Amino acid sequence: MTETKTPAEPSGEAPVAAYSWYALSVLVLVYVLNFIDRQILSILANDIKADLGVDDAYLGFLYGTAFAIFYALFGIPLGKLADSWKRVRLMTIGLTLWSAMTAVSGFAKDAATLTVARIGVGVGEATASPSAYSLISDWFPARLRATALAIYSSGLYIGGGVSLAIGGVIVDRWNAAFPGGDPLLGLAGWQAAFIAVGVPGLLLAIWVLTLREPVRGAIDGMETPEDPHPFRNFVKELYTIIPGFTFFGASERGAKSLLINIAAFIGALTLGHLLTVWLESGEGLIVAALGNLLGLDLPAITDQWFLLAIGYYAVFSWASALRVRDYPTFALTWGSPAFLCTILGYGTVAFMAYSASYWGAPYAERVFEVSKAELGFWLGGGGAAGGFLGVILGGRMADALFTRTSAGRIWVVLFGLLSPIPFAIVQYTTDSFVLFLILNIVVGALAASALGAAAASSQALVLPRMRGTATATFFLATTLVGLALGPYTAGYVSAQNGGDLSAGVLATLWITPIGLVLLGAAIKLVPAANDTVLERAQAAGEAA
């Protein structure tokens, strides 16, 4: 397999085109809306709990696993499509889908419907970052890439903060005007909030469609021609990741691959069943529905562990297929200890950060008994400010340290893992609402400092044509480790302790030693991996 030509000499301090900054600003708006639609669930959680009769474990599942599994799994083939098709068009389609499904959430009358809508949001949002990361890497030179990615990532914190403020105001005013729901459709305040933030995304999609597609790899002197059949590989990716069809994909690679794939499937479901027996009781809606459809008495597995088992199995199937079909990309991602330690190390940061950011509003509403509008303004505004400053300053710090040492960016990720811990402990044990709000800013800023550094590190470890796939793999760590497990863990512990969210959120700190080991290894491995990207890709191509 022949790799892209050797890179030309870097352009030094050549200025970045004004259009690149304009395009980046549009992508930031997209990411802001991305997280408004994702994070608004936080300020609505207590109302959903009361109206639908669910517990904190379900709320953690709804925010985390139901979204994360489909976000992560569809991010893989969509990342491949971002490597070969028009990234601007892909983002436009995804924005339209997730905005529509957010609006659909507003019409949910039960937990099952809300779960399905949440899944749809996850599928749509899976297009955003693979497309954006790849576009930004072609609009900005390597010397400014961490800064540009950090600016883009600031949309996460702005959107998360704005969602709380908007959601709080809408719910309070709607419920005041229509105490029993509006007279036409009977919608409660939390339902109106979903609709209000979903519709604007349909308009933003039109603006995104006007952006110009950059030449892939040109800014690094490794111009990559367009794939004449971009959807062919996308369909192949789907074929390798959809459970059931994965058996056929594995069989094409031989009897041994098929047996390993079947064993992985059975092993994942068995582990899900064992976790259900150990931690839960009863069975989930999904397995019960499958049992009724097939006429079988299936083992009890809750929705949380069933989806997580399917998710990990699907990722295993995809990685196995990638190794055969595109060994150079596999070698520089799944086959690279430096890459894996970097993304999994950041996944442990996300494990704690997602939990704190989601449960902050429900916790404060229960403990300090403040209105949603007031809580949304102060908690959302502070969270947005802290996150924005943290991700921007962290990106700049990562770029500065990278000029001194190849492991400089990883040190920033490690800082983002350890520095928030003492402040988080005080935040979730204090009786002072003011101190809680102040520490929310501090914790958010410190945790956010790691994101730009981790993203830039993962991009630097692969070739330009692999960036979309590398981004999707990077987000597997933030979703399947961080988002799918962190909020649910906090919700589960809370539910087991009578709704004690303080115990729930602080329970997520157990993952810190794991992150410390992973990032310590990354500090040692990344410098050599950065220096040998092209050589390792060429060697893998020859081996294939």
Secondary structure, 3 states (H helix, E strand, C coil): CCCCCCCCCCCCCCCCCHHHHHHHHHHHHHHHHHHHHHHCHHHHHHHHHHHHCCCHHHHHHHHCHHHHHHHHHHHHHHHHHHCCCCHHHHHHHHHHHHHHHHHHHCCCCCHHHHHHHHHHHHHHHCCHHHHHHHHHHHHCCHHHHHHHHHHHHHHHHHHHHHHHHHHHHHHHHHHHHCCCCCCCCCCCHHHHHHHHHHHHHHHHHHHHCCCCCCCCCHHHCCCCCCCCCHHHHHHHHHHHHCCCHHHHHHHCCCHHHHHHHHHHHHHHHHHHHHHHHHHCCCCCHHHHHHHHHHCCCCCCCCHHHHHHHHHHHHHHHHHHHHHHHCHHHHHHCCCCHHHHHHHHHHHHHHHHHHHHHHHHHHHHHHHHCCCHHHHHHHHHHHHHHHHHHHHHHHHHHHHHHHCCCCCHHHHHHHHHHHCCHHHHHHHCCCCCHHHHHHHHHHHHHHHHHHHHHHHHHHHHCCCHHHHHHHHHHHHHHHHHHHHCCHHHHHHHHHHHCCCCHHHHHHHHHHHHHHHHHHHHHHHHHHHHHHHCHHHHHHHHHHHC
